[in-house]
Amino acid sequence: MSLPWLEAHKNALHERLEAGRLGHAPLIQGPKGVGKRELARWLAERILCLNPAGPDPCGQCRACELMASGTHPDFFGIDIPEDRQSIPVDAIRGLIEKMQLTPSVGAARVGLFVDADAMNRNAANALLKTLEEPAPGAWLILCSDQPASLPATIRSRCQQLALRPPPLETAARWLSEICSEVDEESRSAALVLAGGAPLAACAMLEHGEFERGLSILETLVEPASDRRSGKLLDEWQHDAAGTWQWLARWLALIMKRLRGVSTVDVPMAARLPADLPAERVARLWEQALEGRRTASAGSLRQDLSLGKWLLEWDALMESRSRR
């Protein structure tokens, strides 16, 4: 999948690599859906390629063939194990041992952290020594949605590259090509709701998330009596993190309207109330963000947290109707 807004970053990384100015541990950071992992994967392929064609890997050498088949012996992808909530220290120790071996193909070895934020404290401490004393020809590429959650000692030893959402016109044009079957109004709304991140908007439209978000909006604006059902909470806690994310998005739009900021790019936002106490809305928004964090961490009984949040929302809406 071509991501045109990454081309300038690719050229800059290529120039640094050719000039020997690219640090051994690039940290690619930015919000979800802007292409961090795609850029990191390209960089890993470019480093390992035996005959790079300008800024791009050649796609034909032995290293490129092995990367394409997922069998390159000098490439190590580090992710959260299926039975864990974070990257454990054992995974880092195993990576360190592998990175110290002689490369099997070419002259480099590459470790790619697709979610560096997921390292627990012991794992981050174990990685620190490798960042301080890298083995010759060893590269560590880290991706982070929330770089502030990484220890400062890790960040300070990386070469940081920040990605931001592309210009709205660029993102909208790309999204219209990838999601051409979706109407323009929905594409524009998804892009705004995704914070301008094209890949996040695309995933929202392609995997039914946009329709789910509209369903949650419908629930928020319907009479309180219709919201008070166990079935609703069962549905919401099935993907609690996603539910909290949508609650936070809709409340963020309410706060914008309360401040007089236009939400014309999200026509369905007109259904949201615009006469609520700002401080109470902000508190519910903060609770939604915290709910998303705890749900993503695997905390139990999200039905209780969601139910409590709904009660507070109902109280807010009922106080509005009594004015």
N, C-alpha and C positions, 0 to 999 in steps of 0.2 A: 504494500500500500504506500503510495507516494504521499509524503507530507511536505509540501513546498515550503512551509515556514521554517523547516529545519535546515534548509540548504545553506543559509549563511552560517549557522553554527557548525555544520559539517566542514565548510571551507576553512573556517577559523581553526578548528581542531586539526584539520589536515596540515595547515601551515605550521602550527605549533609542533606537531609531530615531526614534520620534515626538518624543522629548525632545531629539534632537540629541546624545545621549550615546554613540552607537555609533561606535567608532573606525573609521577608513577601512580597517583591515586586521584583521578578526577572524581569530583562529587557533583553529579548533575541533579539539580534541585528545582522545585517548582510545584505548582498545584497539579492535582490529578487531571489527566486528559490532555496534556500539552505535548506529549511525545517524548518524555524523558527516557523511558525504557527502550523505545525504538531507536533513539539517538545513541544510547549506551550500547545496544546490540550492534549497531552499525560501527561504532568505535572499536568494539572488540573484534569484529570481522576485519576492520581496516588494519588494526595492529597485527593480527595474525596472518593476514594475506602475504603471500610470498612475492607477488608481482602486482602491486597496487597500480590501478589505472587512474592517475591523478588522485582526487579526493575519495574515490570509491574503490573498494576491494574488486579485484579483477573478476571474481566469480568463476574462474576456470582452473586455478592452481589447486594443488592437493589440499592445502589448508582450507580454501573456500569450499571445496567439495565435502570435506569432513564437517565443516560448520553447517553446511546445508543439510547434511544427513544426521546432524546431532551427535556425531561420534568423534569430535576433535579431542585428542588426548591431552591437549594443553589448555583447554577451555573448561572452566568450572563455574557453573551457575549456582549461586547460593540463595536459597529461599526458605520459607518456613516449612518445616516438616509437617506432614499431614496430621500427625498426632500431637502437635504442639501449637501453642499460641504465639511463640516467638522463636527467633533463631537461637539455638542453644550454643553454649561454649564449645561443646564437642564438635559441632559443625565447623567452627572457626579453627579449632586445632587441627582438624583433618585437612582443611584448606591450606593452612600454613605449611604442613608437611608436604603437600603436593606442590606448592609454589616454590619450594626449595630444591626440587628435583631438576635435573637437566631437561630442557624441552625436547619433546620427541619429534616435532615438526617445526622447522624454522628456528628462530632464536628467542621467542617470547612465550610467556605463559600469562593467561588472563583469568582473573576471578571477577565475576559480575554479581553484584548484590542488587537484585531487582527491587528490594524493599529494605534498605539499610536501617530504616526506623525500627524494624522488627527485632533487631539484636537486643537481647537482654544485657544487663550491666556486665555480667561476667564475660559474655561474648565480646562486647565492645572493648573491655579491658584486654582481652586476649588478642584482639586485632591491632591494638595500639602499638605493640612492639614491632609488628610487621610493617606498620606504616612508618615507624621511626627508622627502621633498618631493613629496607626492602631488599630482597634477593635480586641479583643482576637479571635483567630481562623480565622481571615480574611486574605485572600491572594489576591494580585493583580498581575497578570501576564501581562506584556507588551511586544508587538512585535514592532520592528522598523526597517524599511529599511534604514532610514536616522537618526540615533540617534543624530547627530549634530543639527537637526532641533528641537529637544526637549529642553525645558529650562534646563539650567545647574542645577537648583534647583531640577528638577525632576530626572535627571540622577544621581545626587549625593546621592539621597535617595533610589536608587534601587541597587540591586545586579546584576551587568552587566555580561552577558554571550555572547561572540561574536562567531557567527558561520561563517565559511569560506567555500568556495567551497571545496569539497573533492578532493583527488588526482585524476588526470585526468584518470588514469586507472580504479579507482573505479567508477567514474562517467560514463565513457564509457561503462563499463560492465553492470551497472544498466540500462543505456539508451538502450543498445542493447536488453535487456530482455523486457523492457516496450514498446519499439517502434520497435519490431522485423520486422515489415512489411516495415520499411523504410530502404533504402540502407545505407551502412556504410559511404559513402562519405557525404551524407546529415546529418547523425547523428553527425559525427565529426565536420562538419562545424557549425551546430546548437549549439553544445556544446561550441565551441570557441566564436561564436557570442553572446552567453548567458553569457560569462565571466566565463565559467566552472561551472555554476549553473545547476545541473541536472534537477530540476523541471521546470526551465525556458526554458531549451532546449526542454524538453518533451512537454510543452505547445505550444512552437513554432512549433513543428512538427505535433502535433495532431490537432491543431485548424486552420491550414492554414496560420499561420503567416510566416512560412518559405517561402512558395510560394509567399506571398505578398512582402516579403523582396526582393526576386529575381526579382519580377516585378518592384519594385522601383529601383533596381540596373540597370535593363534594361533601364529604363527611363533616368537614370543619364548618361549612356554611349552612348545613341542614339543621332543623330543630334539635334541641338538646336531647329530647326523648328518643329520637331515632339513633342517637349515638350510644345509648346505654344498653349495650348487648354484649354478652359473652362472645358471640360469634365475631363481632368486630375486633375485639382484642385478640382472639385466636388468629384472625387474618393478619393483624398488624404485627404480632410477635413472631410470625413465621419468618419474616425478614426484619427483625427489630431495628437493626442498624440502618436499613434502607428506609424504614418508616420514620425514624428519628431524623434522617437526612431530609426527607420531604417536609416534615413539620418545620424544621429549621429554615428550609428554603421559603416556604409560604410565609412564615413569620418575618423573615428578612424583607419580603416584599411589602408586608403590612407596615413595617418600620419605615421603609422608603416612602410609602404613601403618607404616613404621618408627618414625615419631614418635608412633604411637598415635592418629592422626587418622582418624575414621571415613570410609569411602568407600562407605557404604551406598547413596548415590544413583547409584553406578556398579556395579551388581551383578556385571558381568563382571570388575571389578577383583579380585574374590575369587580369581581364577585366578593373579594375580601373586604371586610369592614375597615373603614378608614377613620373611625371616630372612637377608638379605644385609648385607654390611658397608656402612654408610651412606656412608662416604667414597668407596668405589668406585662406588656407585650415583650419587652426586652428580657424580663425574668423568665418567661416561658421559652423564649428563644434560647437563652443560656441553658435552660434545663434540657432542651432538645439536643443541643450540642453535647452536653454531658452524657445524655442518654445514648447518643451515637457512639461516644467514646467507650462507654462501659459495655455496650452491646458488641462492639468490634473486639473488645478484649475477652468476650466470652462470659460475661457476668450473667448469672441466672435470674429467673423471675422478672423478665422484662414485662410480663403482663401486669405486674403490680406497678411498675414505674410508669408504664403507658396509661394504666387506669387512673393513677394519681394525676398525671398530666392532663388527661381528658376532663377530670373533675374540675381542675383549676380553669381550664379553657371554658367549660360550661358556666362556671361561676362568673367569669369575665363577660361572656356573652349575655348572661341573664341580667347582670348589673347594667349592661348597655341598654337592654330592652326596657328597663324600669325607668329610664331617664325621661 
